[in-house]
Amino acid sequence: MAIPPSWIVQTGRSIWTQIWQLMMSQLAPPNDRGEYQRPQSEFRNQIEGKYSAQPHRYRLYIGWSCPWAHRTLVVRALKGLEDAIEIVVLQGDANAGGWKLPKSEHDCQTLAQLYRFAKPGYTGRSTVPMLWDTQTYSIVNNESAEIIEILNAEFNEYAQHPELDLAPIALQESIAQWNETVYQTVNNGVYRCGFAQTQAAYDRAHAELFATLDEIELLLKNQDYLCGDLLTLADIRLFTTLIRFDVVYHNLFKCNRRQIRDYPHLQAYTAKIYQLPGVAATCNFPTILQDYYGNLFPLNPGGIIPQLPDLSYLVELKS
Ligand SMILES: N[C@@H](CCC(=O)N[C@@H](CS)C(=O)NCC(=O)O)C(=O)O
């Protein structure tokens, strides 16, 4: 006897909705309005006291797909710190969630185990980027916003480009203002769209995201960067979201009003940063596609990985 299609649909919908809500509440804990709230990072040390600036002492744990880790890779490349600060590239684990280490360290196979090795009893999230001290076996910092400030300022003695200051004092107020807006509405804004658990939460995040992108598009008509003529940390923080926008956020996170290719000035701005020496090598598009579409199971349960969209603007536009 054939099962009526409406029965299949209703049963599937009811079971899937419950499983989806359960998985989303683990992946992206919402507030009572269904809005995604990103947890605070817990390790917030600076390069001071027991952590002195030395070459080859600290390691950056990163994943190619992560926009927050990507910020640290771009600053490391622009400052020429590749030799002084080694990176450890982790792999996303589609089944267990979280990150796998490329080889066992201190008997740890995963980043979560390494976090607990450094801080027994740690129950927070084990995120990248993470700046690790190989002398004291401890986590210096796991907040990308602070790690990029550290890389900009604290290792100049060992940097190939110590003269490059991505946070000059005269621009610090403007940088802080852009950071606040761009974090809320763009960097975390795309996640607030993709991880929204109610229609209203998604609609709000989507409107705020495109309001900021429209505002920046207008601004870039008359200036090269967010804070004027100079590239700053605020631009790098924006860049790592823009470079993923057409590849994953537009589609997987439903940030679909426009793509970056539809904005002439944002497109040229993204291409200009992409073309800075060392930056293109930090953009690993196949891994970005694979990790977002392959590992965020509740958002893409079928597991099909789309093709890369047309990114020719990144190399064709000359700045
Ligand atoms: N506030 C953190 C966020 C970092 C973050 O959320 N990283 C993600 C990858 S894109 C992660 O490692 N997530 C693993 C988890 O939450 O378990 C930062 O900016 O450094």
The ligand as a Gaussian input file, in Angstrom:
#p B3LYP/6-31G(d) Opt

LIG

0 1
 N       35.816000      35.272000      18.612000
 C       36.591000      34.265000      18.031000
 C       35.750000      33.363000      17.140000
 C       36.543000      32.246000      16.524000
 C       35.639000      31.145000      15.977000
 O       34.419000      31.113000      16.205000
 N       36.238000      30.178000      15.231000
 C       35.486000      29.050000      14.740000
 C       35.880000      28.676000      13.315000
 S       35.347000      29.843000      12.128000
 C       35.786000      27.814000      15.559000
 O       36.942000      27.463000      15.746000
 N       34.733000      27.128000      16.016000
 C       34.848000      25.888000      16.722000
 C       33.810000      25.778000      17.825000
 O       33.096000      26.760000      18.085000
 O       33.730000      24.714000      18.404000
 C       37.695000      34.969000      17.276000
 O       37.397000      35.939000      16.559000
 O       38.836000      34.589000      17.411000

